[in-house]
Amino acid sequence: MAFHLTHRYGDTEPGEPGSDFLALLRELEARPEDTEHGSVAVTHESEWCLSVSRGGYLIFENLETGGERHMESVPTNKILELWRHLAQGNLEQIQKELWLPGY
């Protein structure tokens, strides 16, 4: 399954089996005053995306068809787990989580 990473300042790159999701997440630690560039994301080829903002605010949505849902204060280990599921195409596992509707 193909996926890509979106970095804090908008650069994207193809994902690989050894992609460093923790490094992607840690991009949010630098320059906390920069609120304009406050999220990073992993997007599956199906257009399902998991984006994370500071404080563990996680959004799961399909970039083409919508279906937005979110979780707040998600711990790092859970974010990494969900990104791994998304990269592997395990959408059903992600959808089983306790999501709140909308953004």
HELIX and SHEET records of a PDB file:
HELIX    1   1 PHE A   21  ARG A   26  1                                   6    
HELIX    2   2 GLU A   27  GLU A   29  5                                   3    
HELIX    3   3 ARG A   54  GLY A   56  5                                   3    
HELIX    4   4 THR A   76  ALA A   87  1                                  12    
HELIX    5   5 LEU A   91  GLN A   95  1                                   5    
SHEET    1   A 7 THR A  12  PRO A  14  0                                        
SHEET    2   A 7 PHE A   3  THR A   6 -1                                        
SHEET    3   A 7 SER A  39  HIS A  44 -1                                        
SHEET    4   A 7 TRP A  48  SER A  53 -1                                        
SHEET    5   A 7 TYR A  57  ASN A  62 -1                                        
SHEET    6   A 7 GLY A  66  MET A  71 -1                                        
SHEET    7   A 7 LEU A 100  PRO A 101 -1                                        
END                                                                             
